[in-house]
Amino acid sequence: MSPQPEQATQAGALLVVNAGSSSLKFSIYRATADGDVALALRGQIEGLGSRPRFSAKNAGGETIAEEDWSVADTRVDGQVLDRLLGWVTGWLGDEPLLAVGHRVVHGGADFAAPVLIDAAVLRELEALTPLAPLHQPLNLAPVRAIAAAHPHVPQVACFDTAFHRGRPAIADRLALPQTIHDEGIRRYGFHGSSYAYIARALKDAAPAIADGRVVIAHLGNGASMCAIRGGKSVETSMGFTALDGLVMGTRCGALDPGVILHLIREHGMTAEAVENLLYHQAGLLGVSGISSDIRDLLDSDDDAARTAIDLFVYSIGRELGALCAALGGLDGLVFTAGIGENAVSIRERVCRDAAWLGIDLDDAANRKGGPCITTPESAVSAWVVPTNEEYMIALDTLRTISR
């Protein structure tokens, strides 16, 4: 169930863009008369930088387009984007494109809400690139390309970090000198669009806990957890970068900084080599040596696969305890994202380990996928609530241009 909107606006379509290193995901939403947005289609372009392949499905999940795109320039902001915009324009026909909403990983300390992008804002976002060097340039490349090709189409930046900006200042602080803190080296938190969606969706899905003390577990290839109270972020597992916190598909999670010093001094690793190790060769893949996909590991009889799963579950339990401490208790636990929504055994293990918090798992409800997966007698309820980051970006984009 979609969160309820707050205002009405003009009719038309909204394009949502989420650009990565090897793929670009997109979706089209339509603004509705009551100020909500409704999904029209979603798609992706895979193989950026090599052999782009385009696909799109309608709101019912039926494939409406699928083809290889032979272009000379396969970058995210090159001919691929031009062709995507041409396809979108053709598909819309006479329907106006109201705006383009972009997922932007980093909003720094100042951007606490979605913002209409102009030249000055773009310069500010580009200046944040050192805080997210692997993601920010990719997020901003389509912004520049669309601005050049369609200067009259409004564009809105929706930040992964924005949801956490209202936290107590102490939660952002690292124990480093003030001069370094002033440079922007602090804890930011990520997955904000997902957490914002779940915080709103709980008003319909689980109203009894929506305004209480809730921990949301966004468990996917990239994974994090967030403690919310009254629908607002109190604490989160990710910090300065999206490396921190939970064990992830290929990312290490929480790591003693001394390990990095050791790798540099004793192994002679460069900064680039360490970066590649921690982002792309660690996590479930690094521990198992088999796969970064939890499904592959759950299907495997290999001891290393079991160790990787055990470590993943352990890291969730460790973060859950810390987040409960930040909240001063717990009223509800919510599982979301690819693993959280689909991995029955992972939810079971996390809830069993959290019995000390008062979580009493209902096995049948968990196997069915919820939404509530605890017994009526459970002191703390647990839920499965699918996330929808694209919906949240589309709604935030609509509201931003309406203002």
C-alpha beads as a LAMMPS data file, in Angstrom:
LAMMPS data file: protein, C-alpha beads

403 atoms
402 bonds

1 atom types
1 bond types

-500.0 500.0 xlo xhi
-500.0 500.0 ylo yhi
-500.0 500.0 zlo zhi

Masses

1 110.0

Atoms # bond

1 1 1 0.000 0.000 0.000
2 1 1 1.403 3.386 -0.981
3 1 1 1.794 6.126 1.618
4 1 1 -0.888 8.783 1.362
5 1 1 0.008 12.021 -0.469
6 1 1 -0.480 15.464 0.933
7 1 1 -1.333 17.703 -2.025
8 1 1 -2.595 17.723 -5.599
9 1 1 -0.702 19.034 -8.624
10 1 1 -0.681 19.090 -12.425
11 1 1 -1.131 15.968 -14.530
12 1 1 1.773 14.440 -16.403
13 1 1 4.634 11.982 -16.104
14 1 1 7.741 11.813 -13.938
15 1 1 10.917 10.001 -14.948
16 1 1 12.969 8.486 -12.106
17 1 1 16.657 7.761 -12.854
18 1 1 19.061 5.681 -10.758
19 1 1 22.429 5.555 -12.511
20 1 1 25.187 3.119 -11.546
21 1 1 28.531 2.040 -12.927
22 1 1 27.277 -0.738 -15.199
23 1 1 23.523 -0.191 -15.288
24 1 1 20.868 2.493 -15.243
25 1 1 17.487 1.788 -13.703
26 1 1 14.552 3.998 -14.581
27 1 1 10.827 4.208 -14.030
28 1 1 7.960 6.390 -15.167
29 1 1 5.232 7.472 -12.781
30 1 1 2.098 9.445 -13.526
31 1 1 0.911 12.242 -11.273
32 1 1 -2.653 11.600 -10.131
33 1 1 -5.409 14.089 -9.419
34 1 1 -5.036 13.752 -5.641
35 1 1 -1.305 14.518 -5.664
36 1 1 -0.132 10.911 -5.520
37 1 1 1.944 9.118 -8.159
38 1 1 1.170 5.827 -9.904
39 1 1 3.683 3.521 -11.576
40 1 1 3.383 3.351 -15.356
41 1 1 6.505 1.342 -16.196
42 1 1 9.995 0.489 -15.010
43 1 1 13.065 -0.661 -16.836
44 1 1 16.827 -0.744 -16.971
45 1 1 19.815 -0.534 -19.238
46 1 1 22.431 -3.143 -18.399
47 1 1 25.929 -3.505 -19.788
48 1 1 26.913 0.160 -19.710
49 1 1 30.478 0.553 -20.893
50 1 1 30.297 -2.609 -22.988
51 1 1 27.094 -3.848 -24.682
52 1 1 24.018 -1.949 -23.468
53 1 1 20.784 -3.918 -23.309
54 1 1 17.503 -2.092 -22.799
55 1 1 14.376 -3.568 -21.248
56 1 1 11.107 -2.170 -19.902
57 1 1 8.032 -3.619 -18.210
58 1 1 4.634 -2.090 -17.612
59 1 1 3.068 -1.665 -14.188
60 1 1 1.731 -5.213 -14.379
61 1 1 5.207 -6.664 -14.920
62 1 1 4.730 -7.504 -18.598
63 1 1 7.727 -6.907 -20.874
64 1 1 6.951 -4.150 -23.375
65 1 1 10.446 -3.624 -24.786
66 1 1 13.690 -5.591 -24.842
67 1 1 16.565 -5.028 -27.215
68 1 1 20.318 -4.602 -27.589
69 1 1 21.398 -1.036 -28.169
70 1 1 24.335 -0.773 -30.552
71 1 1 25.839 2.638 -29.859
72 1 1 29.387 3.937 -30.142
73 1 1 29.317 5.797 -26.818
74 1 1 28.173 3.404 -24.072
75 1 1 28.679 5.732 -21.089
76 1 1 25.747 6.571 -18.843
77 1 1 25.731 10.182 -20.071
78 1 1 26.407 9.479 -23.726
79 1 1 24.349 8.097 -26.596
80 1 1 22.695 5.575 -24.271
81 1 1 20.974 8.336 -22.315
82 1 1 20.006 10.163 -25.511
83 1 1 18.384 6.989 -26.779
84 1 1 16.593 6.404 -23.470
85 1 1 15.179 9.936 -23.481
86 1 1 14.071 9.460 -27.068
87 1 1 12.340 6.206 -26.155
88 1 1 10.630 7.793 -23.137
89 1 1 9.464 10.761 -25.213
90 1 1 8.070 8.451 -27.873
91 1 1 6.331 6.261 -25.307
92 1 1 4.741 9.281 -23.615
93 1 1 3.472 10.737 -26.888
94 1 1 1.566 13.942 -26.122
95 1 1 1.736 13.386 -22.346
96 1 1 3.990 16.022 -20.760
97 1 1 7.143 15.056 -18.882
98 1 1 6.828 17.127 -15.716
99 1 1 10.289 16.443 -14.277
100 1 1 13.135 13.986 -13.828
101 1 1 13.943 12.753 -10.327
102 1 1 17.436 11.436 -9.620
103 1 1 18.749 9.233 -6.862
104 1 1 21.844 11.032 -5.605
105 1 1 23.864 9.191 -2.998
106 1 1 25.333 12.141 -1.130
107 1 1 23.735 15.388 -0.033
108 1 1 26.423 16.258 2.479
109 1 1 25.602 18.095 5.688
110 1 1 23.443 20.775 4.084
111 1 1 20.908 19.022 1.845
112 1 1 18.264 17.653 4.193
113 1 1 15.454 17.361 1.622
114 1 1 14.989 16.880 -2.121
115 1 1 16.050 19.938 -4.108
116 1 1 15.388 21.394 -7.543
117 1 1 18.668 21.273 -9.449
118 1 1 20.059 24.429 -11.006
119 1 1 23.620 25.308 -11.952
120 1 1 24.520 26.406 -8.420
121 1 1 23.093 23.254 -6.819
122 1 1 24.878 21.077 -9.364
123 1 1 28.184 22.725 -8.466
124 1 1 27.525 22.058 -4.777
125 1 1 26.727 18.415 -5.473
126 1 1 29.830 18.010 -7.609
127 1 1 31.869 19.453 -4.737
128 1 1 30.644 16.528 -2.592
129 1 1 32.282 13.987 -4.929
130 1 1 35.225 13.336 -2.538
131 1 1 32.682 12.063 0.002
132 1 1 31.303 9.477 -2.461
133 1 1 33.817 9.146 -5.313
134 1 1 32.404 5.865 -6.608
135 1 1 28.778 7.006 -6.717
136 1 1 28.387 10.778 -6.972
137 1 1 29.877 11.221 -10.471
138 1 1 27.640 8.455 -11.817
139 1 1 24.547 9.978 -10.202
140 1 1 25.293 13.437 -11.582
141 1 1 26.327 12.468 -15.134
142 1 1 22.701 12.044 -16.326
143 1 1 21.754 15.346 -14.670
144 1 1 24.244 17.246 -16.810
145 1 1 23.310 15.363 -19.966
146 1 1 19.579 15.946 -19.517
147 1 1 20.140 19.621 -18.679
148 1 1 22.074 20.035 -21.935
149 1 1 19.548 18.189 -24.092
150 1 1 16.329 19.319 -22.373
151 1 1 17.108 22.508 -20.436
152 1 1 13.455 23.295 -19.750
153 1 1 12.679 19.986 -18.003
154 1 1 12.984 20.406 -14.201
155 1 1 15.313 17.979 -12.441
156 1 1 15.216 17.064 -8.760
157 1 1 17.927 15.463 -6.613
158 1 1 16.706 13.016 -3.950
159 1 1 19.440 12.089 -1.506
160 1 1 20.277 8.806 0.210
161 1 1 21.609 10.836 3.134
162 1 1 18.737 13.304 3.609
163 1 1 16.508 11.126 5.831
164 1 1 19.222 11.022 8.496
165 1 1 19.986 14.726 8.620
166 1 1 17.596 15.422 11.499
167 1 1 19.441 13.122 13.905
168 1 1 21.036 14.483 17.079
169 1 1 24.348 16.108 16.153
170 1 1 26.276 13.728 18.386
171 1 1 25.155 10.802 16.205
172 1 1 26.957 12.380 13.245
173 1 1 30.217 12.974 15.067
174 1 1 33.384 10.925 14.666
175 1 1 36.121 11.152 17.300
176 1 1 38.420 13.157 15.053
177 1 1 39.808 16.710 15.322
178 1 1 37.394 19.574 14.702
179 1 1 39.197 20.655 11.543
180 1 1 38.576 17.252 9.972
181 1 1 34.941 17.286 11.111
182 1 1 34.537 20.696 9.483
183 1 1 35.756 19.218 6.181
184 1 1 32.679 16.987 6.173
185 1 1 34.209 13.846 7.656
186 1 1 31.273 12.680 9.756
187 1 1 28.621 9.960 9.887
188 1 1 25.916 10.463 7.263
189 1 1 23.933 7.266 6.795
190 1 1 22.400 6.070 3.527
191 1 1 19.377 4.221 2.027
192 1 1 17.320 7.265 2.998
193 1 1 14.633 6.917 0.317
194 1 1 13.948 3.361 1.447
195 1 1 13.688 4.345 5.104
196 1 1 11.488 7.336 4.295
197 1 1 9.135 5.070 2.351
198 1 1 8.922 2.465 5.111
199 1 1 8.404 5.114 7.807
200 1 1 5.384 6.403 5.875
201 1 1 4.100 2.969 4.823
202 1 1 3.979 1.814 8.459
203 1 1 1.079 4.217 9.055
204 1 1 -1.038 1.871 6.939
205 1 1 0.807 -1.443 7.317
206 1 1 1.455 -1.364 11.076
207 1 1 -0.155 1.706 12.672
208 1 1 0.408 0.398 16.203
209 1 1 4.178 0.854 15.861
210 1 1 4.356 3.631 13.233
211 1 1 5.008 6.371 15.794
212 1 1 7.000 4.191 18.170
213 1 1 10.523 2.826 18.424
214 1 1 11.224 0.852 15.265
215 1 1 14.312 -0.684 13.686
216 1 1 14.166 -1.097 9.905
217 1 1 16.479 -3.711 8.378
218 1 1 17.132 -2.854 4.729
219 1 1 18.763 -6.124 3.722
220 1 1 19.975 -6.432 0.153
221 1 1 23.281 -6.640 -1.678
222 1 1 23.863 -3.298 -0.005
223 1 1 22.529 -3.570 3.545
224 1 1 21.957 -1.243 6.456
225 1 1 19.677 -0.750 9.444
226 1 1 18.011 2.350 10.819
227 1 1 16.438 3.168 14.175
228 1 1 13.442 5.489 13.903
229 1 1 11.252 7.107 16.515
230 1 1 8.101 8.903 15.477
231 1 1 9.003 8.212 11.856
232 1 1 12.327 10.084 12.137
233 1 1 15.878 8.731 11.953
234 1 1 17.610 8.399 15.316
235 1 1 20.594 6.240 14.346
236 1 1 21.756 4.081 11.457
237 1 1 24.412 1.451 10.824
238 1 1 26.153 3.145 7.889
239 1 1 28.453 6.057 8.616
240 1 1 30.786 8.203 6.511
241 1 1 30.442 5.801 3.582
242 1 1 28.225 2.923 2.536
243 1 1 30.968 0.514 3.659
244 1 1 30.137 0.665 7.359
245 1 1 27.837 -1.472 9.489
246 1 1 26.452 -4.767 8.237
247 1 1 28.240 -7.413 6.208
248 1 1 27.033 -6.936 2.614
249 1 1 27.231 -8.703 -0.724
250 1 1 30.736 -7.505 -1.601
251 1 1 31.311 -4.826 1.070
252 1 1 33.051 -5.503 4.357
253 1 1 30.800 -3.718 6.852
254 1 1 32.237 -2.540 10.186
255 1 1 36.027 -2.764 10.117
256 1 1 38.772 -1.747 12.525
257 1 1 40.663 1.076 10.746
258 1 1 43.861 -0.608 11.888
259 1 1 43.201 -3.319 9.310
260 1 1 43.586 -0.742 6.551
261 1 1 46.857 0.506 8.022
262 1 1 48.093 -3.080 8.215
263 1 1 47.189 -3.755 4.578
264 1 1 49.063 -0.648 3.484
265 1 1 52.151 -1.239 5.622
266 1 1 52.535 -5.010 5.531
267 1 1 50.984 -5.874 2.169
268 1 1 52.063 -2.755 0.297
269 1 1 48.524 -2.120 -0.922
270 1 1 47.679 1.201 -2.553
271 1 1 44.592 3.226 -1.694
272 1 1 42.987 2.013 -4.939
273 1 1 43.724 -1.629 -4.091
274 1 1 42.275 -1.269 -0.591
275 1 1 39.200 0.451 -2.021
276 1 1 38.661 -2.358 -4.496
277 1 1 39.078 -4.974 -1.758
278 1 1 36.642 -3.381 0.692
279 1 1 33.968 -2.468 -1.855
280 1 1 34.146 -5.330 -4.343
281 1 1 35.973 -8.366 -2.892
282 1 1 34.805 -8.493 0.724
283 1 1 31.470 -9.240 2.401
284 1 1 29.587 -12.427 1.568
285 1 1 31.709 -12.926 -1.542
286 1 1 34.983 -12.512 0.293
287 1 1 34.098 -14.793 3.205
288 1 1 32.493 -17.528 1.121
289 1 1 34.715 -17.366 -1.937
290 1 1 31.603 -18.492 -3.797
291 1 1 29.105 -15.707 -4.385
292 1 1 27.812 -12.342 -3.190
293 1 1 24.228 -13.583 -3.676
294 1 1 22.598 -14.857 -0.486
295 1 1 20.474 -17.258 -2.555
296 1 1 23.560 -19.041 -3.846
297 1 1 24.965 -19.313 -0.330
298 1 1 21.713 -20.633 1.144
299 1 1 21.672 -23.329 -1.557
300 1 1 25.288 -24.313 -0.926
301 1 1 26.572 -27.072 1.380
302 1 1 30.018 -25.496 1.531
303 1 1 31.316 -24.649 5.015
304 1 1 32.536 -21.259 3.804
305 1 1 29.031 -20.413 2.584
306 1 1 27.623 -21.247 6.015
307 1 1 30.300 -19.100 7.643
308 1 1 29.369 -16.148 5.417
309 1 1 25.686 -16.515 6.314
310 1 1 26.499 -16.872 10.013
311 1 1 28.565 -13.679 9.905
312 1 1 25.809 -11.812 8.054
313 1 1 23.198 -12.832 10.637
314 1 1 25.574 -12.065 13.506
315 1 1 26.229 -8.562 12.160
316 1 1 22.472 -7.917 11.970
317 1 1 22.030 -8.981 15.590
318 1 1 24.954 -6.843 16.713
319 1 1 23.586 -3.745 14.978
320 1 1 20.088 -4.460 16.252
321 1 1 21.324 -4.360 19.823
322 1 1 23.140 -1.076 19.260
323 1 1 20.126 0.519 17.580
324 1 1 17.817 -0.590 20.396
325 1 1 20.197 1.108 22.827
326 1 1 19.963 4.329 20.784
327 1 1 16.156 4.104 20.904
328 1 1 15.962 3.137 24.568
329 1 1 13.889 0.070 23.701
330 1 1 12.030 -1.467 20.804
331 1 1 8.400 -1.672 19.663
332 1 1 8.857 -3.173 16.214
333 1 1 11.350 -4.677 13.754
334 1 1 10.778 -4.316 10.008
335 1 1 12.458 -6.383 7.279
336 1 1 12.674 -4.896 3.780
337 1 1 14.663 -4.949 0.489
338 1 1 15.622 -8.050 -1.489
339 1 1 16.891 -10.295 1.317
340 1 1 14.622 -8.876 3.986
341 1 1 11.514 -9.383 1.871
342 1 1 12.348 -12.819 0.459
343 1 1 14.828 -14.778 2.617
344 1 1 12.597 -16.657 5.069
345 1 1 15.473 -18.391 6.845
346 1 1 17.409 -15.153 7.401
347 1 1 14.366 -13.505 8.996
348 1 1 13.868 -16.612 11.142
349 1 1 17.433 -16.615 12.408
350 1 1 17.443 -12.898 13.161
351 1 1 14.162 -13.126 15.077
352 1 1 15.242 -16.246 17.001
353 1 1 18.448 -14.509 18.035
354 1 1 16.407 -11.472 19.096
355 1 1 14.094 -13.410 21.404
356 1 1 15.776 -11.572 24.293
357 1 1 14.088 -8.401 23.034
358 1 1 10.657 -9.987 23.297
359 1 1 10.301 -11.106 19.670
360 1 1 8.220 -14.312 19.395
361 1 1 8.322 -15.505 15.783
362 1 1 5.250 -17.010 14.104
363 1 1 6.801 -19.627 11.798
364 1 1 3.781 -19.970 9.525
365 1 1 3.415 -16.215 9.096
366 1 1 7.115 -15.892 8.361
367 1 1 6.981 -18.612 5.704
368 1 1 4.010 -16.832 4.135
369 1 1 5.905 -13.534 4.095
370 1 1 3.888 -11.629 6.669
371 1 1 3.171 -8.790 6.796
372 1 1 3.284 -9.489 10.554
373 1 1 5.566 -12.437 11.346
374 1 1 5.265 -12.548 15.145
375 1 1 2.642 -14.080 17.397
376 1 1 -0.127 -11.981 18.994
377 1 1 1.616 -12.512 22.341
378 1 1 4.955 -11.130 21.118
379 1 1 6.066 -8.141 23.183
380 1 1 7.849 -6.738 20.125
381 1 1 6.281 -7.232 16.700
382 1 1 8.217 -8.028 13.522
383 1 1 7.055 -7.188 10.014
384 1 1 7.851 -7.650 6.336
385 1 1 7.158 -4.445 4.403
386 1 1 8.326 -4.183 0.767
387 1 1 10.225 -0.996 0.063
388 1 1 9.723 1.252 -2.943
389 1 1 12.510 3.788 -3.330
390 1 1 11.431 4.737 -6.849
391 1 1 7.945 5.641 -5.632
392 1 1 9.431 7.841 -2.923
393 1 1 11.719 9.604 -5.410
394 1 1 8.805 10.182 -7.802
395 1 1 6.583 11.551 -5.018
396 1 1 9.359 13.775 -3.657
397 1 1 10.060 15.029 -7.182
398 1 1 6.411 15.886 -7.730
399 1 1 6.192 17.743 -4.435
400 1 1 9.408 19.627 -5.091
401 1 1 8.311 20.979 -8.463
402 1 1 4.840 21.720 -7.066
403 1 1 6.363 23.971 -4.426

Bonds

1 1 1 2
2 1 2 3
3 1 3 4
4 1 4 5
5 1 5 6
6 1 6 7
7 1 7 8
8 1 8 9
9 1 9 10
10 1 10 11
11 1 11 12
12 1 12 13
13 1 13 14
14 1 14 15
15 1 15 16
16 1 16 17
17 1 17 18
18 1 18 19
19 1 19 20
20 1 20 21
21 1 21 22
22 1 22 23
23 1 23 24
24 1 24 25
25 1 25 26
26 1 26 27
27 1 27 28
28 1 28 29
29 1 29 30
30 1 30 31
31 1 31 32
32 1 32 33
33 1 33 34
34 1 34 35
35 1 35 36
36 1 36 37
37 1 37 38
38 1 38 39
39 1 39 40
40 1 40 41
41 1 41 42
42 1 42 43
43 1 43 44
44 1 44 45
45 1 45 46
46 1 46 47
47 1 47 48
48 1 48 49
49 1 49 50
50 1 50 51
51 1 51 52
52 1 52 53
53 1 53 54
54 1 54 55
55 1 55 56
56 1 56 57
57 1 57 58
58 1 58 59
59 1 59 60
60 1 60 61
61 1 61 62
62 1 62 63
63 1 63 64
64 1 64 65
65 1 65 66
66 1 66 67
67 1 67 68
68 1 68 69
69 1 69 70
70 1 70 71
71 1 71 72
72 1 72 73
73 1 73 74
74 1 74 75
75 1 75 76
76 1 76 77
77 1 77 78
78 1 78 79
79 1 79 80
80 1 80 81
81 1 81 82
82 1 82 83
83 1 83 84
84 1 84 85
85 1 85 86
86 1 86 87
87 1 87 88
88 1 88 89
89 1 89 90
90 1 90 91
91 1 91 92
92 1 92 93
93 1 93 94
94 1 94 95
95 1 95 96
96 1 96 97
97 1 97 98
98 1 98 99
99 1 99 100
100 1 100 101
101 1 101 102
102 1 102 103
103 1 103 104
104 1 104 105
105 1 105 106
106 1 106 107
107 1 107 108
108 1 108 109
109 1 109 110
110 1 110 111
111 1 111 112
112 1 112 113
113 1 113 114
114 1 114 115
115 1 115 116
116 1 116 117
117 1 117 118
118 1 118 119
119 1 119 120
120 1 120 121
121 1 121 122
122 1 122 123
123 1 123 124
124 1 124 125
125 1 125 126
126 1 126 127
127 1 127 128
128 1 128 129
129 1 129 130
130 1 130 131
131 1 131 132
132 1 132 133
133 1 133 134
134 1 134 135
135 1 135 136
136 1 136 137
137 1 137 138
138 1 138 139
139 1 139 140
140 1 140 141
141 1 141 142
142 1 142 143
143 1 143 144
144 1 144 145
145 1 145 146
146 1 146 147
147 1 147 148
148 1 148 149
149 1 149 150
150 1 150 151
151 1 151 152
152 1 152 153
153 1 153 154
154 1 154 155
155 1 155 156
156 1 156 157
157 1 157 158
158 1 158 159
159 1 159 160
160 1 160 161
161 1 161 162
162 1 162 163
163 1 163 164
164 1 164 165
165 1 165 166
166 1 166 167
167 1 167 168
168 1 168 169
169 1 169 170
170 1 170 171
171 1 171 172
172 1 172 173
173 1 173 174
174 1 174 175
175 1 175 176
176 1 176 177
177 1 177 178
178 1 178 179
179 1 179 180
180 1 180 181
181 1 181 182
182 1 182 183
183 1 183 184
184 1 184 185
185 1 185 186
186 1 186 187
187 1 187 188
188 1 188 189
189 1 189 190
190 1 190 191
191 1 191 192
192 1 192 193
193 1 193 194
194 1 194 195
195 1 195 196
196 1 196 197
197 1 197 198
198 1 198 199
199 1 199 200
200 1 200 201
201 1 201 202
202 1 202 203
203 1 203 204
204 1 204 205
205 1 205 206
206 1 206 207
207 1 207 208
208 1 208 209
209 1 209 210
210 1 210 211
211 1 211 212
212 1 212 213
213 1 213 214
214 1 214 215
215 1 215 216
216 1 216 217
217 1 217 218
218 1 218 219
219 1 219 220
220 1 220 221
221 1 221 222
222 1 222 223
223 1 223 224
224 1 224 225
225 1 225 226
226 1 226 227
227 1 227 228
228 1 228 229
229 1 229 230
230 1 230 231
231 1 231 232
232 1 232 233
233 1 233 234
234 1 234 235
235 1 235 236
236 1 236 237
237 1 237 238
238 1 238 239
239 1 239 240
240 1 240 241
241 1 241 242
242 1 242 243
243 1 243 244
244 1 244 245
245 1 245 246
246 1 246 247
247 1 247 248
248 1 248 249
249 1 249 250
250 1 250 251
251 1 251 252
252 1 252 253
253 1 253 254
254 1 254 255
255 1 255 256
256 1 256 257
257 1 257 258
258 1 258 259
259 1 259 260
260 1 260 261
261 1 261 262
262 1 262 263
263 1 263 264
264 1 264 265
265 1 265 266
266 1 266 267
267 1 267 268
268 1 268 269
269 1 269 270
270 1 270 271
271 1 271 272
272 1 272 273
273 1 273 274
274 1 274 275
275 1 275 276
276 1 276 277
277 1 277 278
278 1 278 279
279 1 279 280
280 1 280 281
281 1 281 282
282 1 282 283
283 1 283 284
284 1 284 285
285 1 285 286
286 1 286 287
287 1 287 288
288 1 288 289
289 1 289 290
290 1 290 291
291 1 291 292
292 1 292 293
293 1 293 294
294 1 294 295
295 1 295 296
296 1 296 297
297 1 297 298
298 1 298 299
299 1 299 300
300 1 300 301
301 1 301 302
302 1 302 303
303 1 303 304
304 1 304 305
305 1 305 306
306 1 306 307
307 1 307 308
308 1 308 309
309 1 309 310
310 1 310 311
311 1 311 312
312 1 312 313
313 1 313 314
314 1 314 315
315 1 315 316
316 1 316 317
317 1 317 318
318 1 318 319
319 1 319 320
320 1 320 321
321 1 321 322
322 1 322 323
323 1 323 324
324 1 324 325
325 1 325 326
326 1 326 327
327 1 327 328
328 1 328 329
329 1 329 330
330 1 330 331
331 1 331 332
332 1 332 333
333 1 333 334
334 1 334 335
335 1 335 336
336 1 336 337
337 1 337 338
338 1 338 339
339 1 339 340
340 1 340 341
341 1 341 342
342 1 342 343
343 1 343 344
344 1 344 345
345 1 345 346
346 1 346 347
347 1 347 348
348 1 348 349
349 1 349 350
350 1 350 351
351 1 351 352
352 1 352 353
353 1 353 354
354 1 354 355
355 1 355 356
356 1 356 357
357 1 357 358
358 1 358 359
359 1 359 360
360 1 360 361
361 1 361 362
362 1 362 363
363 1 363 364
364 1 364 365
365 1 365 366
366 1 366 367
367 1 367 368
368 1 368 369
369 1 369 370
370 1 370 371
371 1 371 372
372 1 372 373
373 1 373 374
374 1 374 375
375 1 375 376
376 1 376 377
377 1 377 378
378 1 378 379
379 1 379 380
380 1 380 381
381 1 381 382
382 1 382 383
383 1 383 384
384 1 384 385
385 1 385 386
386 1 386 387
387 1 387 388
388 1 388 389
389 1 389 390
390 1 390 391
391 1 391 392
392 1 392 393
393 1 393 394
394 1 394 395
395 1 395 396
396 1 396 397
397 1 397 398
398 1 398 399
399 1 399 400
400 1 400 401
401 1 401 402
402 1 402 403
